[in-house]
Amino acid sequence: MIPDCPPETRRGVMARIARSLFGVTAADALLAGATHGAAAGAPAGPARAIVTLFMRGAMSHLDTFDPKPGRPEQGETGTVATRTPGVAFGAALDRLARRSDRLAVLRGMTTQTGAHEQATYLMRTAYPTIGSIRHPALGAWALHADGRRGGDLPGFVLVGNANEHPGCGFLDPALAPVPVADPKAGLENTRRPAYLSAENFERRLALADRIDRDFRAAFAGPQVDAYDRLYGEAVRLLGSGELGAFDLGREPQSVHERYGTSPFGRGCLLARRLVESGVRVVEVEFGGWDMHRGLFENLPARAEILDRAMAALLDDLAERGLLESTLVVLATEFGRTPKINDNAGRDHHPAVFSCVLAGAGVRGGVVHGASDERGFAPDSGAVTVADFNTTVAAAAGLPFEREFFAPSGRPFKIGGGGTPVREVLA
Amino acid sequence: MTNHPVRVLVVAAAILAAGAAAGADDPPGGKSRAPFRSRAVPKERPQSRPGAAAPTPAPAQASGDGALVTRLPEVVRQAPAGPPMEVAPIDRARRPEVNAAAALIDDLIDRASPAAARADDAPLDDALFARRVYLNLGGRIPTAPEMVAFMASKSPRRREELVDAVLASPDWVSHAFNLWADTLRLRDAAQFPVYAWPYLDWVKRSIALNRPYDQWVREMLTADGRPWENPAVGFQLRDLGMPLNYVDHTVRVFLGTQIGCAQCHDHPFDDWKQREFYEIAAFTAGTRAGVEQYRSTRRGGTEPPSRTRLNLRDLSAEYQKLLVGKPKEELPYMGHLFMQHLRANALSIDNGPHDLQLPQDYRADDGRPGDVIDPRVPWGEEPADAGGLDPRARFAAWLTSPDNRPFARTVANRLWKECFGVGIVEPVDDFRAGNPPSHPELLEHLADLIVELGFDTREFVRVVVSTKAWQRRAVSHDPTSATPFPFRAPVLRRMTAEQLWDSILTLIARDIWAYQRPPYEAYALLGGFDLGGEGADLATAIPVFERFQKTLSQHAIDQRLRHGMNYLDVWLARASELPQPSLAGSFLREFGQGDRETIDGRREVATLPQVLTMLHGNHGRAIIDDGSAIMQALLANDPDRAIDVAFIGILARPPDDADRETVTMVLRSAPTALDGFRDVVWALVNTREFLFVQ
């Protein structure tokens, strides 16, 4: 049947259609999950939102957060003193150096593999790649355990490429990140084309639903359900006034300049707008760190982009009072060799590297752990990838000690069952 | 390889003509100032997104009754003039053998299945069978006329006939190319200064001619020369300057084995030793990409630098002088492109004697840094007849040998996965003791089969899709369930990005091959000149460069798509003919096309932007344009018959009674027949039934 539309508000019509077409809406399912998670007694952490800045390709620790001035391994990278006594950063991180009182730097990070794909997967999920299961990324865990906030916006947004992201793993597909390939374009195809009237759109949706009923019944399962949910979610979002959160055009030019007009700078600005609007988890990818050659020519410009964007993000969140409830994570998959190779680059180095935390739940002005004098291996305060993810989970108030079960019955923990680094937690 | 000289000349002439036409589109102020005529070159990369909806508001506005103003390009509104390419014919006489081979596979599956697994067996009706054949072998949905022809066939062997017809069609070539493009990481923009295009076309041609897999792999691993003369060098050039990554990728793609970790240390989960990695790498240590690497004094030889090398240097210097006084804005761009073109004419793969030494940070105690390593195969024996060959050729002979079981198992498993949706070993490039096959006996049988077939991959697929198992109704399967898939039927799959795009194109365009990438021979023909000859000078080189810029350069090709095939920034060409890969954020990438940096990087994960694209993307508008293939078919029929055409043309099945009742109601309440048809077509495309392959 194609029902006549009663005179409701457009918004109400859309929500009703979403409900009637797609049965239970994604929001209902998520709310149910949230109640469940809360009932399990999560420790009260202060972070309500998480922004992860993922440096893809393996950011050199020696040239950013763990320089070794005076050593031959340092190469051409200079240093800059930070506000934290006795702590220096690579010269290009000037702005972050002046904000080091907000940062907790982990210099004893260590991982299991020097292969990008596997190490990136490990950093994002806290579990190694295996064939028979896909593990959820931390952002999906956060939504699963803690629900997403109200509103029509997605709970987890990825500024970058969804193909290589573990996404929701074995969890509900509705918890997968919504990818935004180009932050400047925002979330595309959210405007109803001019030729398509609202009535037409609704009639077509209802018709599609009617025709599709038999197929959906015959092939009910995670894959088909995922699209059912997403159609419901899309229709709800299309009628939402909150879509403006994705529109960077609403920010003045001066703000754009402060973040930088690089895709990463725009990604950080988008992250701030989304967090302001209630999005629970945002991950911003920043590639190009795999500097096997010409590192000293290429790294300063890249680090400057990072420095500018992350400093602006921290400033804006602080100014709006959101840094108290937003955890900012800077991560990468592994480090780079202290030895400078024949092409003036550095190769893959899983033994030691650096990550950074800031904001909610985190003690600022702290350096935890140290690499040895060459920057080759941890000397003290070694932190595994599971420890790191567990620390993030703890700062975000997620139940990292609780066991969750995959559909196959296997138990998993948020953060991979590591030990949180108490020294960097507030 | 067979050449098609006549076709190439015809295509080259057509490209030249099109290039001249594109030249006429040069913006004002960019008129010719010899010798810099290729002024249409933009200063920035184009913003258009192939196969994608534009972020900007559409230029066309709705008139009062919702009519569409924009018109589809004439070339796609017409029926195709002829077949787009030659495809090797299939041997119909071999059908009985194919069916016998398929029965053996069914036996193996039956023997491995517990009784409970058979309870889900369900037959697939003919219409859904045809849809699966077109999608899984041809990469697109069938058109309504194709479905009607199939359903009307009285032949008792019509299923077999359909399989054989699709496997011998350009659709198979396009689809198989997409699969290999994902595995081989095929990119238009390879490492500077390589033009990868000829290589991409060579891969496609190898599929079209149905060359045995072991042969074209061996050719890629041993190719020498310039990309334009021998496009197969593209495979080695893909990892230009990264010889150890090349070894890692080659072993992973063709032998399903991941040895990359052993580059730096003994493998953590497998029993690979670091030394073994270097023993394999030693086979290809003498492969060099550059300007006649083994003929220059740089390598310590006594020969004088080659003529090519000298000419490259001299012509570059002369060109720099010519640039003095030219308008500022075009200098860097033109200088860069001309240099690339010169170097592309000079660059080649050369193979010569070269030792491999253990690296300075070698960790294992079975060798010391600096030790010279002799090439050694990691398992089995080098074939006896490879003895007299150079190390690289010995490696290729061993790798592709019918006795090298991992080579046969890997390709058999890959092709099996393409048919059933799940591999017997998963992931398909991670064969090792700790990751055993779910059906070992079946895997060995399939490896035997591909060897028996002489690595005829198309014939292998022909056998697999002729099994009873493949012809059953698809089943849902959760790949993370940790339970082995019984292979009693294919798994239910979402269309790949390319299948979905090509299916949408099938609804839009009557001629889905209206645009085709140029054949590789055209590159040497239009862009090549002899840099090593006595007469190589700027007066010869510049006109060739300019001709190339207008005809085959990335920009010229983009222009042809943008001007000729464009509907609101949706480029109406098959995925295999569009830029490789499509830009980030495009329709294809949104639906999971790989970035071609990761081996087998494509994904079929559901995301919200995909659904927003299906609801509001400009491709949807093209589908309901009254000149689209599906709308033309509907408008040519009376309403009742049009309902059949819509369902058959989009879902490949006739409507059931309830469908017909609902749709009739919609058509009656619509202001015009056209509006009603648009509602119906739009709705059918936005069903899960459309999106999935049953």
Interface residues (C-beta under 8 A of the other chain):
Chain A: M1 I2 Q112 T113 G114 A115 E117 G131 S132 I133 R134 P154 N161 A162 N163 E164 G167 G169 F170 P173 A176 V178 P179 V180 A181 D182 A185 G186 L187 E188 N189 T190 R191 R192 P193 A194 Y195 L196 S197 N200 F201 R203 R204 L205 L207 A208 R210 I211 D212 D214 F215 R216 F219 A220 G221 P222 Q223 V224 A226 Y227 D228 L230 Y231 E233 A234 V235 L237 L238 H292 T337 K339 H348 A406 P407 S408 R410
Chain B: A53 P55 P57 A58 A60 Q61 A62 G66 A67 L68 M242 G260 C261 C264 P268 Q360 D361 E426 P427 D430 N435 A474 S476 D478 P479 T480 S481 A482 T483 L492 R493 R494 A584 G585 R589 E590 G592 G594 D595 T598 G601 R602 R603 V605 A606 T607 L608 P609 Q610 V611 L612 T613 L615 H616 G617 N618 R621 D656 A658 D659 T662 V663 M665 V666 S669 D675 D679 V680 W682 A683 L684 N686 T687 R688 E689 L691 F692 Q694
